[in-house]
Amino acid sequence: MTPPTVTVRYFAGARAAVGVDTETRAAGTLEELVGQLVDAHGERFERVLTACSFLVDGTSTRDRALVLAPGAVVDVLPPFAGG
């Protein structure tokens, strides 16, 4: 079975590390998606990810076993300063 296509949106330091605002990937779980992103964007992005949280369709999660629905939007959010 082909994994669902999801949209990944990057913010702040995560966007700076990958050099794009958004991209589309095919991944069945958040863990699979993160693995693809690290493979594609390298060590610098992997370091940024250690501090990041994720929003999947607007819901915060750190559960990398989370199954992604077709068309899901995954936001990669590094910690933000200020408030």
Buried (B, 14 or more C-beta within 10 A) or exposed (E): EEBBEBEBBBBBBBBEBBEEEEBEBBBBBBBBBBEBBEEEBEEEBBEBBEEBEBBBEEEEBEEEEBBBEEEBBBBBBBEEEEE
